[in-house]
């Protein structure tokens, strides 16, 4: 793409720019600032809405007692069961058990503190569910 053809569509960059590579008048690659691409925005929106549905489902499950607050907090951080197990250095089965209300209630303070540290949130907040889920793009 030529330097003058680099798109400047509105995106999630909030006024910031990123770089794209384009050809200048001499046919050399140069770095050109861009505010984004419409296709990139569409793809990002689809991904964020998909994640928002997972967050909403985890929040709903935790709200009605079918899952622990940990399930919601993992969804907000975009963590899968496998990623949580790897980060916590424990089996997937053990993490799965902690996603259940009974398993979560039995967590020791030390293990809860490890989850909190890995998720980068206060341990007290890990036990709580917010009044509304934290969604990236809002209404589904």
Buried (B, 14 or more C-beta within 10 A) or exposed (E): EEBEEBBEEEBEEEEEEEEBEBBEEEEEEBEBEBBBBEEBBEEBEEEBBEBBEBBBBBBEBBBEEEBBBBBBBBBBBEBEBEBBBEBBEBEEEEBBBBBBBEBBEEBEEEBBBBBBEBBEBEBEEBBEBEEEBEBBBEEE
